[in-house]
Amino acid sequence: MEILFLHGWTSVPGGRKPSYLIEHGHTVQNPALPDEDFAQALTIAQDAFDRRPPDVVVGSSRGGAVAMNLQSGDTPLVLLCPAWKKWGQAITVKPGTTILHSQADEVIPFADSAQLRTNSRLPAAALIDVGGDHRLADAASLGNMLNACEHAVDPDRLVEVTVYHLQMLVPPTQPTPASRDPLTVLAARPPSVRYYRFLYDAVGSDYHWLSRGVLSDADLAAILDDNRNEVHVLYLDGSPAGFAELDRAAGDHIELVQFGLLPEYLGRGLGKRFLQWTIDQAWSYRPRRLWLHTCTLDHPAALPTYRRAGFETFRQERIWRHL
């Protein structure tokens, strides 16, 4: 896919977002746009568009305003917290546009994108609330940007997903029952990137896991090498049967980032016991909260299992995913 990426004010070509698109196999035009001359930035972007017409135009912040003011015909737009109120004349966007924005954005208000969606009569799903700041450089934001670009070319693969955010504020009151057949769980300190990807793909490929899979080897290695990130592997008869990943980077708020079994070990009662082991491991650090998220793409038993273990829903949202 050919993508024209228009960077933001004070940004430069070759940033994390266009690099991410290149890492995932796409060709990216990323022209340098002057900060202080919007008209010149628009001329440069228009020349790039006309010279090599792209399949998708992605505009970030001020680059989003540039994208909105391009003469781009039917070429779809993906806008990242577009600064349309600060630059340019356009106040609406074409049908099929996708807007990514974080409600925690302290540079461009999320309300600006909500207004743009309303002005343009786009469906609610066209505005995706993602990320934790204006940069949209976290794994979830990058993954959603990639999904939006690919959906623009192949919309039939977009599906609506319900995401459940669950938490546990106190440890389970019932002790873990003793077993004549104790689980064998070993900590990988840290796992190699290759071994982690094997576990991640073996457990999550059927459920369209995304967050770690879209990371580069270098970015994934940085996470795995952090001693606040724990990967615990369940073994059965000497072979890996599943894994759990705990993220303790937030101190007393521990996230159960990944949890699951390899397909051939499902249906043996291992999941419930391994989950309880993982919960006990997390609460051994005496956090204030243990939390996770799951979604309707996950195994049908996942949500009921988490709830029976003591997790309660604190937020629920509907998003669109490109499969």
N, C-alpha and C positions, 0 to 999 in steps of 0.2 A: 504494500500500500504506500502511496506517495502522500506525505503529510507536510503541509506548510505550517511551521511553528513560529508564532510571533511572540517574542519575549516581552516581559514587563519593563516598566521604568526602572532604571539603574541596574537592570539585569544585562546579561551578555549572552551571545550564542554559546551553545555547548553546555548548558546547565543540566541539572539533574533530570528534569522532565523530558526534554528532547532526547537526552542520552538514553533514558529509559525506553522510549519508543524505538530507538535504534537497536537497543539490546534485544528487543522482541521482534526483530526482523523487518522493521519498516524503514523506508527511505524518508529522510527528514530534511527539508529545506529549512534553514534557521538563520535568516539574514540578520545582520546587525542593524538595529533601529536606533536613531539618535534620540536622546532623552528630551532635549529641549525644543525640538521642532516636530510637532505632531504631523503637520502637512508633509514634511519630508519623509517621516517614518511611513506614512500612508503611501506615498509615491514608491518608496523602496519595496514595500509589501506588495503593491499592485504590480510592479514590474516582475517580482518573483512569481506571483500568481500567473501572470500572463505568459511568462517565458516557459514555465513548466506547470501547467494546470494540475493541482493536486486532487486527491480523492477526498481529503478532509482538510479544513483549516482549524488549527488549534490556536487560541489566543489567551494569553495569561495576563491578568490585571490590565495594565495599559495596553498590552498587546491584544487583549479582548476587545477593547474599544477600537483598535485598529481593524481587527477582524470584522467588527460590526459595520464599519464604514467602507470596507472593500466592495468593489464591484465583482461579486463572486458567483453570480448566477445561482444555479441549483446546488452548488457544492456545499455540503453540510458543514456546520460550525460546531465546535466544542469549545466552550468558553469557561475559563477558570477564574472565578471571582472577578468578572469583567468590570473595569473602571469606566463604565459608559457615561456616568454623570460628570466625570472630570474632563473627558476628552471626546471630541468629535460631535457630530450632529445626530447620529442615529439613536433612536429611543425604542426601537423594536428590533426583533430578529426574525429570520425566516422560519417557516415550519420545519420541524426536524432538528432544530438546534437543541443541544444539551448543555446545561449550565451546572458546573460544580462549584460549590461554595461551602465554607465552614461557618456555622453560627458563632464560632469563637473568633472569627476574623476581626482584628482590631484596626485594620487598615481600610478595607472596603466593607461597609455594613452588609450583612446578609440580606437585610431588607431591600437593598438596591436590586439584588438578583430576583427577589420575590416580586418586586414591582416590575422588573423587566419581563418576567414570565407572564405576569398579568397583562401588561401592555401588549405583549405579542400573542396572547391567547394560546399559549402553550399548555399542554396537559401538566398536571401536578408532577408526574413522573419525570418531566424534563428538567426539573431542578433537584439536584442531588446534594443533600447535606452530608458532607464528608470532611474528614481532617480536623486538626486541632488548632490551625492558625492560617494566616494568609498565604503561606508558601505552598501548601498542598503538595508537600514533598514526602509525606509519609507513605508507607506501603499501601494502605487502603486507598488513599487519594490517587496514587500512581496507577493502581489496578483499575480504579473506576475510570480514570482518564483513558487508559488503554481499551477498556470495555466500550466506552462511549465512541471512540474512534472506529473500532471494529464493527460495532452495531450500526454506525452510520452507513457502512458499506454493505452489511449483511444483517438487516434488522430482524429477520425471522428467527435469529438465535437469541433474542432478548427475552428473558423470562422475569416475571415478578416474583420476588422472594420476601418472605416475612422473617425478620431477624428478631430473636429473643435475647435480651440481655438479662442474665440471671446473677443473683448474688446470695451469699450466705454470710450473715453478720455474727453468728455465734457458732461454735463447733457443735457437731452432733452430740446429743445428750446420751444416745445409746452407744455403749462400747462396741467396738468391732468384735464380732463373734470369733472365737478361736476356731481354727480349722486343722484337721489332720493332714491337709494337703496345702501347706502355706505357699503363697505366691513367691516366685523368684523374680525380684525386681532389682535391676542394677542401674546405677547412675552412670551416664556417659559424661565424662568430665574432661573436656567437652567432646561431643561427637564430631567426627570429621564432616565436612560439608557433604561429601558423597554419601556417607552412611545416613546422615539426617535426611537427605533427599530421598534415599531409598525408603526409609520409614514413612516419610511424609506422603510420598506418592502411593506406597502400598496401602496405607490406611485411608488416605483422603481422595484418591483419584475418582472413586465412584461417586463422591459427594461434592465434586467441583471445588475442593479447597483452593484458596487463592493467595492468602496473605503472605505466606513464606515462599510459595512457589514462584512468585513474580520477582523476588529479590535476586540481585546479582550474587555470584559466589562471594565476592568481597563483602557485600552488605550482610549476607547471611552469616559469614564467618565472624563478623564483628559482633553480632548478636550472640552466637553460640559461644564465643570466647569470653563473654561477660559472665563472671561467676555468680551474678544474680539471676542468671537464666539457667534453669535446671531441666535436663532431659532424662527421664527415667524410662527404661525399657523393660517391658514384661517379657520373660522367657518361659517357654514351655518345651520340655524335652530338648533343651539346648538351642532352640530356635527362637528368634524374636517373634512375639505374638501380638505386640501392641506397644504404644508409647504414650507418655504424658509429658507435657511441657509446662513448667511453671515459670512465670515472670515475676521476680521480686524487685524489679527496678524502682517501683513506686513505694517502696518501704513497707508500710503496714497495709497496703492494698495489693494483694497478690492476685494475679490473673492466671487462670488455667487456660493457656493459649491454645493448646492442642490436646486432644484426648481421643483415643480410639484403638480398635483392634484390626489386625489384618483380616481379610475376608474369610480365610479358612478357619479362623478361631471364633467366629461369631456363633451364637446359639449354644455355647457351652457353659453359660453362667459366669464367664470370666469378667465380663464388662462391669457388672455390679461390684464384684469383689475388688477389681483393680481400681475402680473409681473411689471406693471407700479407702483403699490404701493411699491414693493420691490426696484425698481430702485430709486424711490424718497427717500426711507429710506436710501439706500446706499449713495446717493449724499448729504444727510443731513450732512454727516461727512466731506464733501468737499475734497474727495480724488483726487488724480491725475488720477486714473484709476479705472474702475470697469470692471472685467473680469470674464469669465466662460469658461467651455468647455462642449461640447455635442458631440454626435457621432451617427453613423448610426443605432445603436441599440435603440436609444431613440425614442419617439413618432414621427411620420412623420411630425407633425406640429411644433415640437420644434425648429428646425433650422430656418424655415421661421418666426416664431413668434419672436425669438430673433433678427433677422435681421430687421424686421419691427419696433421693439422697439428702434433701433438705434445702435445695436452691429455690429461690423465689424470683419471679419476674419483676424487674424494676423499670424496664423500658422495652417497648416493642415498636418496630418500625417496618415499613414496607419499602423495598428498594428494587432496582432492576439490575439483573446480572446478565452478562453476555456469556453464553455457554459454548 
